[in-house]
Amino acid sequence: MRDNTLKQKLEAGKAVFGVMITFPSAPVVEMLGALGFDWVLIDNEHGSITVDNSEDLVRAAELSGIAPIVRPVGNQPEIIAPFLDRGAWGVQVPHVNTAAEARAAVDAVKYYPEGHRGIFSRSRPAGYGFSGATADYVKDANRNTLVCLMLEEVEAINNLEELVTVPGVDVFFIGSGDLSQSMGYPGQQTHPEVQEQMERGVKIITDAGRIAGVSCPDNLVPKYLDRGVQYFHGNVGNLLQTASVDYLQAMRSAAASAGL
C-alpha cells in the first residue's frame, strides 16, 4: 500500500486543500492532481459515484499525486469497506454524532488489532496478493488509511469533548452546511450562531491536540487557519463557476473594447 501523503502532511502540521467531486470523471480528478491540490473527496453521498466507478477515480488520483478520500453514504462497514478494497486512501464519514458512532467508523476502516475490517489479501491496495505478506499489508493499511469524521449536527458539537478521546480518528471535520440546517438556519453558514458553534467545536478539537477540518465560505478560510484548522475542501462546481465568471468578464470586456 502506498504511503498516504495526506496523512503525512497533516501530521507535519500542514494545511491541506482538497476538492469534492460528485460525478465519476477520472480526467477531472487527474486535472485536480496536476493543478496541485492535496486531496480529492470522492463523494458517494450526494452524487452519482458508486463503488464500481470509484476505482478509476482512485487510480487517476494516484497517477496525478493527489490523495483519494471517499465520502460514503453512511457509517456502516458494508458501505465503507468496498471503497477501501478498491484503493481509497481513507474515508470521510458523514453525520457522526457520538463516541460510539466514531468508534464504529474506526472499527470499519481498520484491521485487527485496531478494528474489524474484513481482510481480503487479493484486493487492489494489497497489490492483488502478488507479493508481500498479508500481515505486512495489514500493518501498512492501519498506518496509512485516513479516518475523517464529519460533525454535522449540534449533537456532535455537544458531544465533542467525548468524541475527541476516540483513538484512530485522524480528522474531526465540522460541516457548516448541515450544521446550519440542524440549528434552524439552512444555508446560512455565516449566521453568527452557526459560526459560534463552529468556533466552539474547533477549539475543543485543537485544545485536545487533534486535527480539525471545516467547510466554510472561501473568505472564512483565513479565520479558521488562524484557529489551527488544517483540513479544507471546495468543490468542482464552485471552481468552475469562479473561473468561468472571471474568464467571461475579461473576454466580454475585451470584446466590448473592440466594439464586438
Secondary structure, DSSP 4 states (H G I P E B T S, - for coil): ----HHHHHHHTT--EEEEEE-S--HHHHHHHHHHT-SEEEEESSSSS--HHHHHHHHHHHHHHT-EEEEE-SSS-HHHHHHHHHTT-SEEEES---SHHHHHHHHHHHPPTTT--PPP-TTSTTTGGGSSS-HHHHHHHHHHH-EEEEEE-SHHHHHTHHHHTT-TT--EEEEEHHHHHHHTT-TT-TT-HHHHHHHHHHHHHHHHTT-EEEEE--GGGHHHHHHTT--EEEEEHHHHHHHHHHHHHHHHHHHHHHTT-
